[in-house]
Amino acid sequence: MASIDLDKVLDKAWADKSVPEVLAAPVSALKGVSDRQGDLLKEAFGVETVADLARLKYVGWAQALAALDAAK
């Protein structure tokens, strides 16, 4: 089972929330993502929540390309 240190990836206000709560949270719940950056993601890609960001096809494509490069 995969695990992640939530304190390293979430703002303090979200670190004690459940995974479903975090997935429904605005992307600014992620450490290092400002409200303004969240607004820009919404404007550019329609991303409103952490789950939306995770499902964004461009993120998947970029991850696949990085994995291909790492595997060479």
PQR file of N, CA, C, O and H, with PARSE charges and radii, in Angstrom:
ATOM      1  N   MET A   1       0.846  -1.176   0.000 -0.4000 1.5000
ATOM      2  CA  MET A   1       0.000   0.000   0.000 -0.0000 2.0000
ATOM      3  C   MET A   1       0.891   1.239   0.000  0.5500 1.7000
ATOM      4  O   MET A   1       1.866   1.312   0.749 -0.5500 1.4000
ATOM      5  N   ALA A   2       0.553   2.203  -0.839 -0.4000 1.5000
ATOM      6  CA  ALA A   2       1.316   3.443  -0.930 -0.0000 2.0000
ATOM      7  C   ALA A   2       1.005   4.343   0.260  0.5500 1.7000
ATOM      8  O   ALA A   2      -0.107   4.339   0.789 -0.5500 1.4000
ATOM      9  H   ALA A   2      -0.239   2.144  -1.447  0.4000 1.0000
ATOM     10  N   SER A   3       2.004   5.110   0.668 -0.4000 1.5000
ATOM     11  CA  SER A   3       1.784   6.072   1.744 -0.0000 2.0000
ATOM     12  C   SER A   3       2.473   7.376   1.375  0.5500 1.7000
ATOM     13  O   SER A   3       3.363   7.419   0.526 -0.5500 1.4000
ATOM     14  H   SER A   3       2.907   5.113   0.239  0.4000 1.0000
ATOM     15  N   ILE A   4       2.036   8.426   2.034 -0.4000 1.5000
ATOM     16  CA  ILE A   4       2.590   9.745   1.769 -0.0000 2.0000
ATOM     17  C   ILE A   4       2.560  10.540   3.071  0.5500 1.7000
ATOM     18  O   ILE A   4       1.624  10.415   3.860 -0.5500 1.4000
ATOM     19  H   ILE A   4       1.312   8.391   2.724  0.4000 1.0000
ATOM     20  N   ASP A   5       3.571  11.344   3.287 -0.4000 1.5000
ATOM     21  CA  ASP A   5       3.626  12.208   4.466 -0.0000 2.0000
ATOM     22  C   ASP A   5       2.809  13.454   4.140  0.5500 1.7000
ATOM     23  O   ASP A   5       3.285  14.348   3.440 -0.5500 1.4000
ATOM     24  H   ASP A   5       4.331  11.446   2.645  0.4000 1.0000
ATOM     25  N   LEU A   6       1.597  13.511   4.640 -0.4000 1.5000
ATOM     26  CA  LEU A   6       0.686  14.603   4.307 -0.0000 2.0000
ATOM     27  C   LEU A   6       1.213  15.958   4.748  0.5500 1.7000
ATOM     28  O   LEU A   6       0.891  16.972   4.128 -0.5500 1.4000
ATOM     29  H   LEU A   6       1.210  12.785   5.209  0.4000 1.0000
ATOM     30  N   ASP A   7       2.019  16.001   5.809 -0.4000 1.5000
ATOM     31  CA  ASP A   7       2.600  17.270   6.256 -0.0000 2.0000
ATOM     32  C   ASP A   7       3.527  17.870   5.200  0.5500 1.7000
ATOM     33  O   ASP A   7       3.736  19.083   5.172 -0.5500 1.4000
ATOM     34  H   ASP A   7       2.281  15.177   6.313  0.4000 1.0000
ATOM     35  N   LYS A   8       4.080  17.024   4.336 -0.4000 1.5000
ATOM     36  CA  LYS A   8       4.999  17.504   3.311 -0.0000 2.0000
ATOM     37  C   LYS A   8       4.285  17.993   2.058  0.5500 1.7000
ATOM     38  O   LYS A   8       4.863  18.748   1.276 -0.5500 1.4000
ATOM     39  H   LYS A   8       3.910  16.039   4.359  0.4000 1.0000
ATOM     40  N   VAL A   9       3.045  17.578   1.855 -0.4000 1.5000
ATOM     41  CA  VAL A   9       2.362  17.939   0.613 -0.0000 2.0000
ATOM     42  C   VAL A   9       1.135  18.823   0.801  0.5500 1.7000
ATOM     43  O   VAL A   9       0.591  19.343  -0.173 -0.5500 1.4000
ATOM     44  H   VAL A   9       2.575  16.965   2.491  0.4000 1.0000
ATOM     45  N   LEU A  10       0.697  18.996   2.044 -0.4000 1.5000
ATOM     46  CA  LEU A  10      -0.504  19.784   2.305 -0.0000 2.0000
ATOM     47  C   LEU A  10      -0.207  20.960   3.218  0.5500 1.7000
ATOM     48  O   LEU A  10       0.668  20.893   4.081 -0.5500 1.4000
ATOM     49  H   LEU A  10       1.139  18.573   2.835  0.4000 1.0000
ATOM     50  N   ASP A  11      -0.955  22.045   3.011 -0.4000 1.5000
ATOM     51  CA  ASP A  11      -0.898  23.152   3.959 -0.0000 2.0000
ATOM     52  C   ASP A  11      -1.361  22.647   5.317  0.5500 1.7000
ATOM     53  O   ASP A  11      -2.129  21.688   5.399 -0.5500 1.4000
ATOM     54  H   ASP A  11      -1.666  22.099   2.310  0.4000 1.0000
ATOM     55  N   LYS A  12      -0.900  23.283   6.370 -0.4000 1.5000
ATOM     56  CA  LYS A  12      -1.204  22.834   7.735 -0.0000 2.0000
ATOM     57  C   LYS A  12      -2.695  22.662   7.988  0.5500 1.7000
ATOM     58  O   LYS A  12      -3.096  21.734   8.691 -0.5500 1.4000
ATOM     59  H   LYS A  12      -0.276  24.061   6.303  0.4000 1.0000
ATOM     60  N   ALA A  13      -3.514  23.529   7.433 -0.4000 1.5000
ATOM     61  CA  ALA A  13      -4.964  23.468   7.658 -0.0000 2.0000
ATOM     62  C   ALA A  13      -5.591  22.193   7.098  0.5500 1.7000
ATOM     63  O   ALA A  13      -6.692  21.820   7.501 -0.5500 1.4000
ATOM     64  H   ALA A  13      -3.188  24.282   6.862  0.4000 1.0000
ATOM     65  N   TRP A  14      -4.916  21.534   6.191 -0.4000 1.5000
ATOM     66  CA  TRP A  14      -5.468  20.343   5.537 -0.0000 2.0000
ATOM     67  C   TRP A  14      -4.787  19.048   5.963  0.5500 1.7000
ATOM     68  O   TRP A  14      -5.280  17.970   5.630 -0.5500 1.4000
ATOM     69  H   TRP A  14      -4.021  21.837   5.864  0.4000 1.0000
ATOM     70  N   ALA A  15      -3.684  19.116   6.679 -0.4000 1.5000
ATOM     71  CA  ALA A  15      -2.882  17.933   6.994 -0.0000 2.0000
ATOM     72  C   ALA A  15      -3.614  16.894   7.837  0.5500 1.7000
ATOM     73  O   ALA A  15      -3.264  15.715   7.799 -0.5500 1.4000
ATOM     74  H   ALA A  15      -3.284  19.992   6.949  0.4000 1.0000
ATOM     75  N   ASP A  16      -4.619  17.312   8.593 -0.4000 1.5000
ATOM     76  CA  ASP A  16      -5.328  16.345   9.446 -0.0000 2.0000
ATOM     77  C   ASP A  16      -6.656  15.907   8.838  0.5500 1.7000
ATOM     78  O   ASP A  16      -7.453  15.245   9.503 -0.5500 1.4000
ATOM     79  H   ASP A  16      -4.903  18.270   8.624  0.4000 1.0000
ATOM     80  N   LYS A  17      -6.900  16.270   7.586 -0.4000 1.5000
ATOM     81  CA  LYS A  17      -8.155  15.902   6.924 -0.0000 2.0000
ATOM     82  C   LYS A  17      -8.051  14.518   6.299  0.5500 1.7000
ATOM     83  O   LYS A  17      -6.957  14.004   6.065 -0.5500 1.4000
ATOM     84  H   LYS A  17      -6.253  16.807   7.045  0.4000 1.0000
ATOM     85  N   SER A  18      -9.200  13.933   6.038 -0.4000 1.5000
ATOM     86  CA  SER A  18      -9.235  12.629   5.372 -0.0000 2.0000
ATOM     87  C   SER A  18      -8.891  12.790   3.890  0.5500 1.7000
ATOM     88  O   SER A  18      -8.962  13.894   3.348 -0.5500 1.4000
ATOM     89  H   SER A  18     -10.089  14.350   6.229  0.4000 1.0000
ATOM     90  N   VAL A  19      -8.527  11.712   3.252 -0.4000 1.5000
ATOM     91  CA  VAL A  19      -8.202  11.759   1.829 -0.0000 2.0000
ATOM     92  C   VAL A  19      -9.396  12.263   1.013  0.5500 1.7000
ATOM     93  O   VAL A  19      -9.203  13.116   0.146 -0.5500 1.4000
ATOM     94  H   VAL A  19      -8.470  10.815   3.692  0.4000 1.0000
ATOM     95  N   PRO A  20     -10.614  11.780   1.248 -0.5600 1.5000
ATOM     96  CA  PRO A  20     -11.742  12.331   0.481  0.2800 2.0000
ATOM     97  C   PRO A  20     -11.915  13.840   0.671  0.5500 1.7000
ATOM     98  O   PRO A  20     -12.263  14.549  -0.273 -0.5500 1.4000
ATOM     99  N   GLU A  21     -11.673  14.328   1.884 -0.4000 1.5000
ATOM    100  CA  GLU A  21     -11.769  15.770   2.129 -0.0000 2.0000
ATOM    101  C   GLU A  21     -10.700  16.525   1.349  0.5500 1.7000
ATOM    102  O   GLU A  21     -10.971  17.581   0.777 -0.5500 1.4000
ATOM    103  H   GLU A  21     -11.390  13.752   2.651  0.4000 1.0000
ATOM    104  N   VAL A  22      -9.490  15.986   1.328 -0.4000 1.5000
ATOM    105  CA  VAL A  22      -8.392  16.638   0.610 -0.0000 2.0000
ATOM    106  C   VAL A  22      -8.663  16.627  -0.892  0.5500 1.7000
ATOM    107  O   VAL A  22      -8.417  17.623  -1.572 -0.5500 1.4000
ATOM    108  H   VAL A  22      -9.270  15.128   1.792  0.4000 1.0000
ATOM    109  N   LEU A  23      -9.160  15.530  -1.406 -0.4000 1.5000
ATOM    110  CA  LEU A  23      -9.452  15.463  -2.838 -0.0000 2.0000
ATOM    111  C   LEU A  23     -10.526  16.461  -3.247  0.5500 1.7000
ATOM    112  O   LEU A  23     -10.521  16.948  -4.378 -0.5500 1.4000
ATOM    113  H   LEU A  23      -9.361  14.720  -0.854  0.4000 1.0000
ATOM    114  N   ALA A  24     -11.436  16.767  -2.350 -0.4000 1.5000
ATOM    115  CA  ALA A  24     -12.498  17.741  -2.624 -0.0000 2.0000
ATOM    116  C   ALA A  24     -12.053  19.175  -2.335  0.5500 1.7000
ATOM    117  O   ALA A  24     -12.785  20.120  -2.630 -0.5500 1.4000
ATOM    118  H   ALA A  24     -11.441  16.372  -1.432  0.4000 1.0000
ATOM    119  N   ALA A  25     -10.877  19.343  -1.771 -0.4000 1.5000
ATOM    120  CA  ALA A  25     -10.367  20.663  -1.387 -0.0000 2.0000
ATOM    121  C   ALA A  25      -9.885  21.431  -2.613  0.5500 1.7000
ATOM    122  O   ALA A  25      -9.573  20.838  -3.646 -0.5500 1.4000
ATOM    123  H   ALA A  25     -10.282  18.576  -1.531  0.4000 1.0000
ATOM    124  N   PRO A  26      -9.829  22.752  -2.490 -0.5600 1.5000
ATOM    125  CA  PRO A  26      -9.224  23.536  -3.582  0.2800 2.0000
ATOM    126  C   PRO A  26      -7.748  23.181  -3.713  0.5500 1.7000
ATOM    127  O   PRO A  26      -7.118  22.739  -2.753 -0.5500 1.4000
ATOM    128  N   VAL A  27      -7.200  23.381  -4.918 -0.4000 1.5000
ATOM    129  CA  VAL A  27      -5.795  23.014  -5.138 -0.0000 2.0000
ATOM    130  C   VAL A  27      -4.848  23.793  -4.243  0.5500 1.7000
ATOM    131  O   VAL A  27      -3.712  23.366  -4.031 -0.5500 1.4000
ATOM    132  H   VAL A  27      -7.711  23.740  -5.698  0.4000 1.0000
ATOM    133  N   SER A  28      -5.286  24.915  -3.719 -0.4000 1.5000
ATOM    134  CA  SER A  28      -4.442  25.680  -2.795 -0.0000 2.0000
ATOM    135  C   SER A  28      -4.229  24.952  -1.473  0.5500 1.7000
ATOM    136  O   SER A  28      -3.442  25.410  -0.645 -0.5500 1.4000
ATOM    137  H   SER A  28      -6.208  25.262  -3.892  0.4000 1.0000
ATOM    138  N   ALA A  29      -4.912  23.828  -1.256 -0.4000 1.5000
ATOM    139  CA  ALA A  29      -4.648  22.995  -0.080 -0.0000 2.0000
ATOM    140  C   ALA A  29      -3.285  22.312  -0.194  0.5500 1.7000
ATOM    141  O   ALA A  29      -2.715  21.884   0.810 -0.5500 1.4000
ATOM    142  H   ALA A  29      -5.552  23.457  -1.929  0.4000 1.0000
ATOM    143  N   LEU A  30      -2.768  22.212  -1.413 -0.4000 1.5000
ATOM    144  CA  LEU A  30      -1.447  21.626  -1.625 -0.0000 2.0000
ATOM    145  C   LEU A  30      -0.378  22.637  -1.228  0.5500 1.7000
ATOM    146  O   LEU A  30      -0.453  23.812  -1.586 -0.5500 1.4000
ATOM    147  H   LEU A  30      -3.230  22.560  -2.228  0.4000 1.0000
ATOM    148  N   LYS A  31       0.602  22.170  -0.495 -0.4000 1.5000
ATOM    149  CA  LYS A  31       1.695  23.047  -0.050 -0.0000 2.0000
ATOM    150  C   LYS A  31       2.374  23.668  -1.269  0.5500 1.7000
ATOM    151  O   LYS A  31       2.752  22.975  -2.214 -0.5500 1.4000
ATOM    152  H   LYS A  31       0.663  21.215  -0.204  0.4000 1.0000
ATOM    153  N   GLY A  32       2.518  24.981  -1.222 -0.4000 1.5000
ATOM    154  CA  GLY A  32       3.205  25.677  -2.293 -0.0000 2.0000
ATOM    155  C   GLY A  32       2.296  26.183  -3.402  0.5500 1.7000
ATOM    156  O   GLY A  32       2.766  26.867  -4.310 -0.5500 1.4000
ATOM    157  H   GLY A  32       2.212  25.544  -0.455  0.4000 1.0000
ATOM    158  N   VAL A  33       1.000  25.863  -3.353 -0.4000 1.5000
ATOM    159  CA  VAL A  33       0.061  26.351  -4.363 -0.0000 2.0000
ATOM    160  C   VAL A  33      -0.769  27.475  -3.730  0.5500 1.7000
ATOM    161  O   VAL A  33      -1.503  27.255  -2.767 -0.5500 1.4000
ATOM    162  H   VAL A  33       0.618  25.307  -2.615  0.4000 1.0000
ATOM    163  N   SER A  34      -0.639  28.660  -4.283 -0.4000 1.5000
ATOM    164  CA  SER A  34      -1.355  29.807  -3.737 -0.0000 2.0000
ATOM    165  C   SER A  34      -2.794  29.848  -4.248  0.5500 1.7000
ATOM    166  O   SER A  34      -3.152  29.145  -5.193 -0.5500 1.4000
ATOM    167  H   SER A  34      -0.043  28.838  -5.066  0.4000 1.0000
ATOM    168  N   ASP A  35      -3.603  30.676  -3.612 -0.4000 1.5000
ATOM    169  CA  ASP A  35      -4.970  30.880  -4.092 -0.0000 2.0000
ATOM    170  C   ASP A  35      -4.955  31.400  -5.524  0.5500 1.7000
ATOM    171  O   ASP A  35      -5.766  30.977  -6.348 -0.5500 1.4000
ATOM    172  H   ASP A  35      -3.312  31.247  -2.844  0.4000 1.0000
ATOM    173  N   ARG A  36      -4.040  32.310  -5.821 -0.4000 1.5000
ATOM    174  CA  ARG A  36      -3.936  32.875  -7.177 -0.0000 2.0000
ATOM    175  C   ARG A  36      -3.587  31.786  -8.187  0.5500 1.7000
ATOM    176  O   ARG A  36      -4.167  31.742  -9.273 -0.5500 1.4000
ATOM    177  H   ARG A  36      -3.381  32.653  -5.152  0.4000 1.0000
ATOM    178  N   GLN A  37      -2.658  30.919  -7.846 -0.4000 1.5000
ATOM    179  CA  GLN A  37      -2.300  29.830  -8.753 -0.0000 2.0000
ATOM    180  C   GLN A  37      -3.495  28.897  -8.951  0.5500 1.7000
ATOM    181  O   GLN A  37      -3.723  28.398 -10.053 -0.5500 1.4000
ATOM    182  H   GLN A  37      -2.188  30.954  -6.964  0.4000 1.0000
ATOM    183  N   GLY A  38      -4.255  28.666  -7.881 -0.4000 1.5000
ATOM    184  CA  GLY A  38      -5.471  27.870  -8.000 -0.0000 2.0000
ATOM    185  C   GLY A  38      -6.462  28.519  -8.943  0.5500 1.7000
ATOM    186  O   GLY A  38      -7.101  27.838  -9.744 -0.5500 1.4000
ATOM    187  H   GLY A  38      -4.070  29.072  -6.986  0.4000 1.0000
ATOM    188  N   ASP A  39      -6.593  29.833  -8.852 -0.4000 1.5000
ATOM    189  CA  ASP A  39      -7.479  30.563  -9.762 -0.0000 2.0000
ATOM    190  C   ASP A  39      -7.023  30.423 -11.211  0.5500 1.7000
ATOM    191  O   ASP A  39      -7.841  30.274 -12.118 -0.5500 1.4000
ATOM    192  H   ASP A  39      -6.074  30.387  -8.201  0.4000 1.0000
ATOM    193  N   LEU A  40      -5.719  30.473 -11.416 -0.4000 1.5000
ATOM    194  CA  LEU A  40      -5.178  30.331 -12.767 -0.0000 2.0000
ATOM    195  C   LEU A  40      -5.407  28.931 -13.323  0.5500 1.7000
ATOM    196  O   LEU A  40      -5.706  28.775 -14.506 -0.5500 1.4000
ATOM    197  H   LEU A  40      -5.054  30.595 -10.679  0.4000 1.0000
ATOM    198  N   LEU A  41      -5.270  27.915 -12.479 -0.4000 1.5000
ATOM    199  CA  LEU A  41      -5.563  26.543 -12.916 -0.0000 2.0000
ATOM    200  C   LEU A  41      -7.029  26.390 -13.300  0.5500 1.7000
ATOM    201  O   LEU A  41      -7.365  25.703 -14.265 -0.5500 1.4000
ATOM    202  H   LEU A  41      -5.027  28.042 -11.517  0.4000 1.0000
ATOM    203  N   LYS A  42      -7.895  27.044 -12.528 -0.4000 1.5000
ATOM    204  CA  LYS A  42      -9.327  26.999 -12.847 -0.0000 2.0000
ATOM    205  C   LYS A  42      -9.588  27.687 -14.179  0.5500 1.7000
ATOM    206  O   LYS A  42     -10.323  27.171 -15.021 -0.5500 1.4000
ATOM    207  H   LYS A  42      -7.622  27.602 -11.745  0.4000 1.0000
ATOM    208  N   GLU A  43      -8.983  28.852 -14.365 -0.4000 1.5000
ATOM    209  CA  GLU A  43      -9.178  29.610 -15.602 -0.0000 2.0000
ATOM    210  C   GLU A  43      -8.651  28.856 -16.821  0.5500 1.7000
ATOM    211  O   GLU A  43      -9.310  28.804 -17.859 -0.5500 1.4000
ATOM    212  H   GLU A  43      -8.385  29.271 -13.681  0.4000 1.0000
ATOM    213  N   ALA A  44      -7.470  28.279 -16.688 -0.4000 1.5000
ATOM    214  CA  ALA A  44      -6.815  27.633 -17.825 -0.0000 2.0000
ATOM    215  C   ALA A  44      -7.363  26.242 -18.132  0.5500 1.7000
ATOM    216  O   ALA A  44      -7.526  25.877 -19.296 -0.5500 1.4000
ATOM    217  H   ALA A  44      -6.935  28.322 -15.844  0.4000 1.0000
ATOM    218  N   PHE A  45      -7.647  25.465 -17.081 -0.4000 1.5000
ATOM    219  CA  PHE A  45      -7.968  24.053 -17.284 -0.0000 2.0000
ATOM    220  C   PHE A  45      -9.268  23.606 -16.629  0.5500 1.7000
ATOM    221  O   PHE A  45      -9.645  22.441 -16.757 -0.5500 1.4000
ATOM    222  H   PHE A  45      -7.514  25.762 -16.136  0.4000 1.0000
ATOM    223  N   GLY A  46      -9.957  24.493 -15.935 -0.4000 1.5000
ATOM    224  CA  GLY A  46     -11.191  24.105 -15.247 -0.0000 2.0000
ATOM    225  C   GLY A  46     -10.948  23.318 -13.971  0.5500 1.7000
ATOM    226  O   GLY A  46     -11.861  22.675 -13.453 -0.5500 1.4000
ATOM    227  H   GLY A  46      -9.651  25.439 -15.831  0.4000 1.0000
ATOM    228  N   VAL A  47      -9.723  23.363 -13.462 -0.4000 1.5000
ATOM    229  CA  VAL A  47      -9.349  22.629 -12.251 -0.0000 2.0000
ATOM    230  C   VAL A  47      -9.799  23.422 -11.029  0.5500 1.7000
ATOM    231  O   VAL A  47      -9.385  24.565 -10.837 -0.5500 1.4000
ATOM    232  H   VAL A  47      -8.982  23.886 -13.883  0.4000 1.0000
ATOM    233  N   GLU A  48     -10.646  22.812 -10.207 -0.4000 1.5000
ATOM    234  CA  GLU A  48     -11.109  23.466  -8.986 -0.0000 2.0000
ATOM    235  C   GLU A  48     -10.664  22.735  -7.726  0.5500 1.7000
ATOM    236  O   GLU A  48     -10.513  23.358  -6.675 -0.5500 1.4000
ATOM    237  H   GLU A  48     -10.982  21.883 -10.363  0.4000 1.0000
ATOM    238  N   THR A  49     -10.452  21.431  -7.811 -0.4000 1.5000
ATOM    239  CA  THR A  49     -10.118  20.634  -6.630 -0.0000 2.0000
ATOM    240  C   THR A  49      -8.827  19.857  -6.848  0.5500 1.7000
ATOM    241  O   THR A  49      -8.311  19.762  -7.962 -0.5500 1.4000
ATOM    242  H   THR A  49     -10.575  20.925  -8.664  0.4000 1.0000
ATOM    243  N   VAL A  50      -8.325  19.310  -5.756 -0.4000 1.5000
ATOM    244  CA  VAL A  50      -7.142  18.448  -5.841 -0.0000 2.0000
ATOM    245  C   VAL A  50      -7.439  17.257  -6.754  0.5500 1.7000
ATOM    246  O   VAL A  50      -6.581  16.853  -7.540 -0.5500 1.4000
ATOM    247  H   VAL A  50      -8.744  19.387  -4.852  0.4000 1.0000
ATOM    248  N   ALA A  51      -8.638  16.697  -6.658 -0.4000 1.5000
ATOM    249  CA  ALA A  51      -9.022  15.571  -7.519 -0.0000 2.0000
ATOM    250  C   ALA A  51      -9.027  15.982  -8.984  0.5500 1.7000
ATOM    251  O   ALA A  51      -8.576  15.221  -9.840 -0.5500 1.4000
ATOM    252  H   ALA A  51      -9.334  17.025  -6.020  0.4000 1.0000
ATOM    253  N   ASP A  52      -9.532  17.174  -9.282 -0.4000 1.5000
ATOM    254  CA  ASP A  52      -9.514  17.662 -10.668 -0.0000 2.0000
ATOM    255  C   ASP A  52      -8.087  17.722 -11.195  0.5500 1.7000
ATOM    256  O   ASP A  52      -7.820  17.322 -12.328 -0.5500 1.4000
ATOM    257  H   ASP A  52      -9.898  17.791  -8.586  0.4000 1.0000
ATOM    258  N   LEU A  53      -7.176  18.220 -10.372 -0.4000 1.5000
ATOM    259  CA  LEU A  53      -5.776  18.315 -10.781 -0.0000 2.0000
ATOM    260  C   LEU A  53      -5.201  16.921 -11.040  0.5500 1.7000
ATOM    261  O   LEU A  53      -4.481  16.714 -12.017 -0.5500 1.4000
ATOM    262  H   LEU A  53      -7.393  18.544  -9.451  0.4000 1.0000
ATOM    263  N   ALA A  54      -5.518  15.982 -10.174 -0.4000 1.5000
ATOM    264  CA  ALA A  54      -5.008  14.616 -10.332 -0.0000 2.0000
ATOM    265  C   ALA A  54      -5.520  13.966 -11.616  0.5500 1.7000
ATOM    266  O   ALA A  54      -4.828  13.148 -12.221 -0.5500 1.4000
ATOM    267  H   ALA A  54      -6.103  16.150  -9.381  0.4000 1.0000
ATOM    268  N   ARG A  55      -6.733  14.333 -12.027 -0.4000 1.5000
ATOM    269  CA  ARG A  55      -7.333  13.749 -13.234 -0.0000 2.0000
ATOM    270  C   ARG A  55      -7.017  14.521 -14.503  0.5500 1.7000
ATOM    271  O   ARG A  55      -7.405  14.100 -15.592 -0.5500 1.4000
ATOM    272  H   ARG A  55      -7.295  14.997 -11.536  0.4000 1.0000
ATOM    273  N   LEU A  56      -6.322  15.639 -14.383 -0.4000 1.5000
ATOM    274  CA  LEU A  56      -6.029  16.464 -15.548 -0.0000 2.0000
ATOM    275  C   LEU A  56      -5.163  15.672 -16.529  0.5500 1.7000
ATOM    276  O   LEU A  56      -4.068  15.228 -16.183 -0.5500 1.4000
ATOM    277  H   LEU A  56      -6.007  15.981 -13.498  0.4000 1.0000
ATOM    278  N   LYS A  57      -5.657  15.502 -17.738 -0.4000 1.5000
ATOM    279  CA  LYS A  57      -4.964  14.642 -18.699 -0.0000 2.0000
ATOM    280  C   LYS A  57      -3.537  15.105 -18.976  0.5500 1.7000
ATOM    281  O   LYS A  57      -2.658  14.284 -19.236 -0.5500 1.4000
ATOM    282  H   LYS A  57      -6.546  15.862 -18.019  0.4000 1.0000
ATOM    283  N   TYR A  58      -3.305  16.398 -18.922 -0.4000 1.5000
ATOM    284  CA  TYR A  58      -1.961  16.906 -19.206 -0.0000 2.0000
ATOM    285  C   TYR A  58      -0.960  16.489 -18.128  0.5500 1.7000
ATOM    286  O   TYR A  58       0.215  16.260 -18.414 -0.5500 1.4000
ATOM    287  H   TYR A  58      -4.019  17.065 -18.710  0.4000 1.0000
ATOM    288  N   VAL A  59      -1.429  16.394 -16.913 -0.4000 1.5000
ATOM    289  CA  VAL A  59      -0.579  15.912 -15.820 -0.0000 2.0000
ATOM    290  C   VAL A  59      -0.197  14.461 -16.081  0.5500 1.7000
ATOM    291  O   VAL A  59       0.967  14.087 -15.936 -0.5500 1.4000
ATOM    292  H   VAL A  59      -2.384  16.580 -16.681  0.4000 1.0000
ATOM    293  N   GLY A  60      -1.170  13.648 -16.464 -0.4000 1.5000
ATOM    294  CA  GLY A  60      -0.901  12.244 -16.780 -0.0000 2.0000
ATOM    295  C   GLY A  60       0.080  12.087 -17.924  0.5500 1.7000
ATOM    296  O   GLY A  60       0.983  11.251 -17.871 -0.5500 1.4000
ATOM    297  H   GLY A  60      -2.115  13.952 -16.582  0.4000 1.0000
ATOM    298  N   TRP A  61      -0.099  12.893 -18.956 -0.4000 1.5000
ATOM    299  CA  TRP A  61       0.817  12.832 -20.088 -0.0000 2.0000
ATOM    300  C   TRP A  61       2.233  13.197 -19.672  0.5500 1.7000
ATOM    301  O   TRP A  61       3.189  12.523 -20.057 -0.5500 1.4000
ATOM    302  H   TRP A  61      -0.832  13.572 -18.999  0.4000 1.0000
ATOM    303  N   ALA A  62       2.372  14.254 -18.891 -0.4000 1.5000
ATOM    304  CA  ALA A  62       3.698  14.678 -18.439 -0.0000 2.0000
ATOM    305  C   ALA A  62       4.346  13.611 -17.563  0.5500 1.7000
ATOM    306  O   ALA A  62       5.543  13.352 -17.680 -0.5500 1.4000
ATOM    307  H   ALA A  62       1.596  14.801 -18.578  0.4000 1.0000
ATOM    308  N   GLN A  63       3.551  12.984 -16.679 -0.4000 1.5000
ATOM    309  CA  GLN A  63       4.086  11.921 -15.826 -0.0000 2.0000
ATOM    310  C   GLN A  63       4.532  10.728 -16.669  0.5500 1.7000
ATOM    311  O   GLN A  63       5.570  10.127 -16.392 -0.5500 1.4000
ATOM    312  H   GLN A  63       2.578  13.194 -16.583  0.4000 1.0000
ATOM    313  N   ALA A  64       3.762  10.387 -17.684 -0.4000 1.5000
ATOM    314  CA  ALA A  64       4.125   9.263 -18.557 -0.0000 2.0000
ATOM    315  C   ALA A  64       5.431   9.557 -19.295  0.5500 1.7000
ATOM    316  O   ALA A  64       6.294   8.686 -19.403 -0.5500 1.4000
ATOM    317  H   ALA A  64       2.918  10.875 -17.909  0.4000 1.0000
ATOM    318  N   LEU A  65       5.575  10.769 -19.796 -0.4000 1.5000
ATOM    319  CA  LEU A  65       6.814  11.139 -20.483 -0.0000 2.0000
ATOM    320  C   LEU A  65       8.017  11.104 -19.541  0.5500 1.7000
ATOM    321  O   LEU A  65       9.094  10.645 -19.919 -0.5500 1.4000
ATOM    322  H   LEU A  65       4.874  11.477 -19.708  0.4000 1.0000
ATOM    323  N   ALA A  66       7.831  11.586 -18.327 -0.4000 1.5000
ATOM    324  CA  ALA A  66       8.924  11.551 -17.345 -0.0000 2.0000
ATOM    325  C   ALA A  66       9.298  10.109 -16.993  0.5500 1.7000
ATOM    326  O   ALA A  66      10.476   9.797 -16.818 -0.5500 1.4000
ATOM    327  H   ALA A  66       6.956  11.959 -18.019  0.4000 1.0000
ATOM    328  N   ALA A  67       8.297   9.233 -16.889 -0.4000 1.5000
ATOM    329  CA  ALA A  67       8.574   7.823 -16.585 -0.0000 2.0000
ATOM    330  C   ALA A  67       9.318   7.161 -17.730  0.5500 1.7000
ATOM    331  O   ALA A  67      10.220   6.357 -17.494 -0.5500 1.4000
ATOM    332  H   ALA A  67       7.340   9.487 -17.031  0.4000 1.0000
ATOM    333  N   LEU A  68       8.956   7.482 -18.972 -0.4000 1.5000
ATOM    334  CA  LEU A  68       9.668   6.942 -20.121 -0.0000 2.0000
ATOM    335  C   LEU A  68      11.127   7.387 -20.116  0.5500 1.7000
ATOM    336  O   LEU A  68      12.027   6.596 -20.399 -0.5500 1.4000
ATOM    337  H   LEU A  68       8.223   8.135 -19.164  0.4000 1.0000
ATOM    338  N   ASP A  69      11.350   8.649 -19.796 -0.4000 1.5000
ATOM    339  CA  ASP A  69      12.718   9.169 -19.760 -0.0000 2.0000
ATOM    340  C   ASP A  69      13.515   8.509 -18.641  0.5500 1.7000
ATOM    341  O   ASP A  69      14.692   8.193 -18.822 -0.5500 1.4000
ATOM    342  H   ASP A  69      10.619   9.291 -19.567  0.4000 1.0000
ATOM    343  N   ALA A  70      12.886   8.297 -17.488 -0.4000 1.5000
ATOM    344  CA  ALA A  70      13.582   7.673 -16.353 -0.0000 2.0000
ATOM    345  C   ALA A  70      13.917   6.211 -16.635  0.5500 1.7000
ATOM    346  O   ALA A  70      14.885   5.680 -16.089 -0.5500 1.4000
ATOM    347  H   ALA A  70      11.931   8.553 -17.341  0.4000 1.0000
ATOM    348  N   ALA A  71      13.125   5.559 -17.481 -0.4000 1.5000
ATOM    349  CA  ALA A  71      13.316   4.134 -17.753 -0.0000 2.0000
ATOM    350  C   ALA A  71      14.385   3.863 -18.809  0.5500 1.7000
ATOM    351  O   ALA A  71      14.752   2.710 -19.034 -0.5500 1.4000
ATOM    352  H   ALA A  71      12.339   5.990 -17.924  0.4000 1.0000
ATOM    353  N   LYS A  72      14.882   4.904 -19.450 -0.4000 1.5000
ATOM    354  CA  LYS A  72      15.862   4.670 -20.535 -0.0000 2.0000
ATOM    355  C   LYS A  72      17.221   4.310 -20.012  0.5500 1.7000
ATOM    356  O   LYS A  72      18.144   4.085 -20.795 -0.5500 1.4000
ATOM    357  H   LYS A  72      14.584   5.841 -19.267  0.4000 1.0000
TER
END
